[in-house]
């Protein structure tokens, strides 16, 4: 098949969405398909002005690009919401265009729900009533149209899988749950020493939705209970000063910040730490969680979104309620006190991740694309 994959994200290897597309692309190419990819830099001048309308501009240029250059492709895979203009075009006047497979990383409705609650606590950076109105009037319709006009949908967690069927009335046969995968380089042997400091790790962009306020409160609790507890904040894309100021002077000495980690260096970052902590309030399915588990790390994460699809509490990790600093601290303390628990959860996590290699994920994505392509010719 000839496949186009596009996303309104930068062409950056360390980015989560780009990492998903990069790995799916290589998996499909290994299976004999021709794949081309388009990202923000490929279609828009940088920086686009006005920035707030960049998503619509990208979707418009992308639709025209498909019309003029990619109309002969067997399928186009457009990561939500960037396919909404093409979807409308194909549903109205250009019915001969390639089938539209939408990939959705997370529910916008989940983001609004989670961050509205945080805004009421004064812990949301950009979610005032004005911001919420803008998201409702501008972003949500883009997601709605992309969902309603797609021929097939791929979602990364079961919450979204159910939501598209129940709330958008999408046919169950046309909505497929396919989680993200993990690269082979993250499967490394790990020792589980009896005594640890512990060295905690969180990886990813420094965002309020990542539950960082609760991580800070949990670290305050742990600093009073455990000697030499340390937290590394890696790949946060903000300055060390900004992160340490967020934690405050009492915890500054417990924090290490690595603003940027190249993709090839991530496996060694996981290997150098004892416990992976990911208290996010909303996600699709974070690659960093799968990578940490593949490396045999015992993980503590929230029982929501895609995290709850992958982590089974006390089987291959520890799940805690979202927005609960005390539960985070208690889970870390349990892991700190038990070498056997760390080993059992870490080894189970690593074994489970063998079911999530990109080779296996690409085969599942291929099946959806083939079904969409067959629908075009039937």
C-alpha positions in Angstrom: 0.0 0.0 0.0 0.9 3.6 -0.5 0.3 5.4 2.9 0.4 9.0 4.0 0.8 9.8 7.7 0.4 13.4 8.9 0.3 15.2 12.2 0.2 18.8 13.5 3.3 18.3 15.5 7.0 19.2 15.0 9.4 16.8 13.2 11.4 16.1 16.4 12.6 12.6 17.3 12.2 13.2 21.0 8.5 14.2 20.6 5.9 11.7 21.7 3.6 11.9 18.6 6.6 12.0 16.3 8.1 8.9 18.1 4.8 7.0 17.5 4.7 7.9 13.8 8.4 7.2 13.3 8.1 3.8 14.8 4.9 2.9 13.0 6.4 4.1 9.7 9.4 1.9 10.1 7.2 -1.0 11.0 5.0 -0.6 8.0 8.0 -0.1 5.7 9.5 -3.4 7.0 6.2 -5.0 6.0 6.7 -3.8 2.4 4.6 -0.6 2.3 5.5 2.8 0.9 5.0 5.4 3.6 5.4 9.2 3.5 5.0 11.5 6.5 4.2 15.2 6.9 4.7 17.4 9.9 4.3 21.1 10.7 7.6 22.1 9.2 6.7 20.4 6.0 3.6 22.4 5.3 3.8 25.7 7.1 6.3 28.5 7.3 7.7 28.9 10.8 6.6 30.6 12.9 3.0 30.7 11.6 1.1 33.8 12.4 -1.3 34.2 14.1 -0.2 31.2 16.1 -3.7 30.5 17.5 -5.0 29.5 14.1 -2.1 27.3 13.1 -4.1 24.1 13.5 -6.7 25.2 11.0 -4.0 26.4 8.6 -2.2 23.1 8.8 -5.4 21.1 8.3 -6.3 23.3 5.2 -2.9 23.0 3.6 -2.8 19.3 4.3 -6.2 18.7 2.7 -5.1 20.6 -0.4 -1.8 18.6 -0.5 -3.8 15.3 -0.4 -6.0 16.6 -3.2 -3.2 17.6 -5.5 -0.3 15.3 -4.6 -1.5 12.3 -2.6 -4.8 11.4 -4.3 -3.4 8.2 -5.6 -2.5 6.9 -2.2 -4.4 3.9 -0.8 -5.0 5.4 2.6 -4.2 8.6 4.6 -3.6 8.4 8.4 -4.2 11.8 9.9 -3.6 12.3 13.6 -6.4 14.1 15.2 -7.4 16.9 14.9 -5.5 17.7 11.7 -7.8 15.6 9.4 -11.0 17.4 10.0 -11.0 19.6 6.8 -10.0 16.6 4.6 -12.7 14.5 6.3 -15.4 17.1 5.5 -14.1 17.4 1.9 -14.2 13.7 1.4 -17.7 13.3 3.0 -19.2 16.1 0.8 -17.8 16.8 -2.7 -14.5 14.8 -3.0 -15.7 11.3 -2.4 -13.0 9.7 -4.5 -10.1 10.7 -2.2 -8.1 8.2 -0.2 -9.8 6.7 2.8 -9.3 8.7 6.0 -8.0 6.8 9.1 -7.9 9.0 12.1 -5.5 8.3 15.0 -6.5 10.0 18.3 -4.1 10.2 21.1 -6.4 11.3 23.9 -9.9 12.7 24.5 -10.2 16.5 24.5 -13.1 16.0 26.9 -10.8 14.3 29.4 -8.4 17.2 29.2 -11.3 19.7 29.9 -12.6 17.6 32.8 -9.2 17.2 34.4 -8.0 20.7 34.0 -11.2 22.4 35.0 -10.9 20.7 38.3 -7.3 21.8 38.6 -8.2 25.4 37.7 -10.7 25.4 40.6 -7.7 24.6 42.8 -5.5 27.3 41.2 -3.2 24.6 39.7 -3.9 25.1 36.0 -1.7 27.4 34.0 -3.9 28.2 31.0 -7.4 27.2 31.8 -9.3 30.3 32.8 -12.9 30.7 31.6 -11.6 32.5 28.5 -9.3 29.6 27.7 -12.1 27.1 28.2 -14.4 29.1 25.9 -11.7 29.2 23.2 -11.1 25.4 23.5 -14.9 24.8 23.3 -15.4 27.0 20.3 -12.2 26.4 18.4 -10.5 23.1 19.2 -13.4 20.8 20.2 -15.2 21.3 16.8 -12.0 20.2 15.0 -11.9 17.0 17.0 -15.6 16.4 16.5 -15.4 16.7 12.8 -12.3 14.5 12.6 -14.1 11.8 14.6 -17.3 12.0 12.6 -15.8 12.1 9.2 -13.1 9.4 9.5 -13.6 6.1 7.7 -11.7 4.2 10.5 -10.4 5.4 13.9 -7.4 4.2 15.9 -7.4 5.1 19.6 -4.7 4.6 22.1 -6.7 3.8 25.2 -9.9 2.0 26.0 -11.6 5.1 27.5 -11.5 6.8 24.0 -12.6 3.5 22.4 -15.7 3.4 24.5 -16.4 7.2 24.2 -16.3 7.2 20.4 -18.9 4.5 20.3 -21.2 5.7 23.1 -21.0 9.5 22.6 -20.3 9.8 18.8 -22.3 6.7 17.8 -19.3 5.4 15.8 -19.6 1.7 14.7 -17.7 -0.6 17.0 -16.2 -2.3 13.9 -14.7 1.1 12.8 -13.0 2.0 16.0 -9.9 0.1 16.9 -7.9 0.2 20.2 -4.2 -0.1 19.4 -1.8 1.0 22.1 1.6 2.5 21.5 4.6 0.2 21.3 8.2 0.2 22.6 11.5 0.0 20.9 13.9 -3.0 21.4 16.7 -0.8 22.8 14.7 -0.3 26.0 14.8 -4.0 26.9 17.8 -4.1 29.2 18.7 -6.2 32.2 18.2 -4.6 35.6 19.6 -5.3 39.0 17.3 -4.8 42.1 19.6 -4.0 45.0 18.4 -4.5 48.5 19.0 -0.9 49.6 18.2 2.1 47.4 18.2 5.9 48.0 15.7 5.9 46.1 16.3 7.7 42.8 13.0 8.6 41.3 12.4 9.6 37.7 9.8 11.4 35.7 10.2 12.0 32.0 8.3 14.3 29.6 7.3 17.9 29.0 6.8 20.0 32.1 3.0 20.5 32.0 0.4 21.1 34.6 -1.6 18.2 33.3 1.2 15.8 34.2 0.2 16.0 37.9 3.3 17.9 38.9 1.7 19.7 41.8 0.9 16.3 43.4 4.4 15.1 42.6 5.8 18.1 44.5 3.5 17.4 47.5 4.4 13.7 47.4 8.2 14.6 47.4 7.7 16.8 50.4 6.2 13.9 52.3 8.9 11.5 51.1 11.7 13.9 52.0 10.5 13.8 55.6 10.4 9.9 55.6 13.3 8.7 53.4 16.9 9.8 53.6 18.5 10.9 50.4 15.4 10.6 48.2 16.1 12.3 44.8 13.9 13.1 41.8 15.2 13.5 38.3 13.1 15.5 35.9 14.2 14.5 32.4 13.2 15.7 28.9 11.1 18.5 30.5 12.0 21.2 27.8 12.3 23.9 30.5 15.2 25.3 32.4 16.6 23.8 35.5 16.0 27.0 37.4 12.3 27.0 36.5 11.8 23.4 37.7 13.7 23.9 40.9 11.8 27.1 41.7 8.5 25.2 41.3 9.6 22.7 43.9 10.9 25.5 46.2 14.0 25.9 48.4 13.1 23.0 50.8 13.3 20.5 48.0 15.8 22.1 45.7 18.7 19.8 46.8 16.5 16.7 46.1 16.0 17.7 42.4 18.1 17.0 39.3 16.9 18.5 36.0 17.9 17.3 32.5 16.0 19.6 30.2 16.8 17.7 27.0 17.7 14.0 26.5 18.4 12.8 22.9 16.4 9.7 21.9 19.5 7.5 21.9 20.3 8.4 25.5 16.9 7.6 27.1 17.7 3.9 27.9 20.6 4.9 30.0 18.5 7.4 31.9 16.0 4.7 32.9 18.7 2.4 33.9 20.3 4.9 36.2 17.1 5.3 38.4 15.2 3.0 40.7 11.5 4.0 40.4 9.5 5.6 37.6 6.8 8.1 38.8 4.2 9.3 36.3 1.3 11.0 38.1 -0.4 12.5 35.0 -4.0 13.6 35.2 -4.7 12.9 31.5 -2.8 11.2 28.6 -3.4 9.1 25.6 -0.8 6.4 26.3 2.6 7.9 27.2 5.6 6.3 25.4 7.8 7.0 28.4 5.7 4.7 30.6 6.2 1.8 28.2 9.9 2.5 27.9 10.4 2.5 31.7 8.5 -0.8 32.0 10.5 -2.4 29.2 13.6 -1.5 31.1 12.3 -3.4 34.1 11.6 -0.3 36.2 8.9 -0.6 38.9 6.4 2.2 38.1 3.9 4.3 40.0 1.2 5.9 37.9 -2.4 7.1 38.0 -5.4 4.8 37.4 -6.7 6.8 34.4 -6.5 7.0 30.6 -4.1 4.7 28.9 -2.0 4.1 32.0 -4.8 2.0 33.5 -4.9 -0.1 30.3 -1.3 -1.2 30.7 -0.5 -1.2 34.4 -2.3 -3.8 36.6 -2.0 -2.7 40.2 0.4 -4.8 42.3 0.9 -7.1 39.2 3.3 -5.1 37.0 3.2 -1.7 38.7 1.4 0.4 41.3 -1.7 2.4 40.4 -2.7 5.4 42.5 -5.8 7.7 42.3 -5.2 10.8 40.2 -4.6 14.0 42.1 -3.5 12.2 45.3 -0.1 13.2 46.6 -0.4 10.9 49.7 -1.1 7.9 47.5 2.0 8.6 45.4 4.2 9.0 48.4 2.8 5.8 50.0 3.4 3.8 46.7 7.0 5.0 46.5 7.6 4.2 50.1 6.3 0.6 49.6 8.7 0.2 46.7 11.6 1.7 48.7 11.1 -0.7 51.5 10.8 -4.0 49.5 13.4 -5.3 47.2 11.1 -8.2 46.4 8.3 -5.9 45.4 10.5 -3.9 43.1 11.9 -7.0 41.5 8.5 -8.7 41.0 6.8 -5.7 39.5 9.8 -4.7 37.4 10.2 -8.2 35.8 6.5 -8.5 35.2 6.4 -5.1 33.5 9.4 -6.1 31.3 7.8 -9.4 30.3 4.5 -7.7 29.5 6.2 -5.1 27.3 7.3 -8.0 25.0 3.6 -7.9 23.8 4.0 -4.2 22.8 6.9 -4.2 20.4 6.5 -1.9 17.5 6.7 -4.9 15.1 3.5 -6.2 16.7 1.8 -2.8 16.8 2.6 -2.1 13.2 0.9 -5.4 12.2 -2.3 -4.2 13.9 -2.1 -0.8 12.3 -1.6 -2.4 8.9 -4.8 -4.4 9.4 -6.8 -1.2 9.9 -5.3 0.4 6.9 -6.0 -2.6 4.7 -9.6 -2.6 5.8 -9.9 1.0 5.0 -8.3 0.5 1.6 -10.7 -2.4 0.8 -13.6 -0.2 1.6 -12.5 2.3 -1.1 -12.7 -0.4 -3.8 -15.7 -2.3 -2.6 
